[in-house]
Amino acid sequence: MIVGILKIIIYAFFAYSAYMFFRFFKALNKASKPPRASKGTSGIMVKDDICNTYLPKENAIREVYEGKEYYFCSSECRQKFLEQKKSQ
């Protein structure tokens, strides 16, 4: 009976040791890889002049008006901008 319990404890110890060994080398492998660059984001923020918010350039609605680029957070802000320019 004591021998059986001792065998179970020894097997559990070896299983735990193998698990920790595996985790250690998996973490080393992960740390040695360079971080992935995020795809499609430039990090450039643009301002919506209508509602005064900043948003990533990739997510903005772009409008070229009289040779100048303007960026908007929504089609509603873009429409307000165009209406303001028409009334001037």
Summary of the structure (lengths in Angstrom):
residues: 88
radius of gyration: 29.9
end to end distance: 95.7
largest distance: 95.7
contacts: 170
relative contact order: 0.09
helix: 53%
strand: 20%
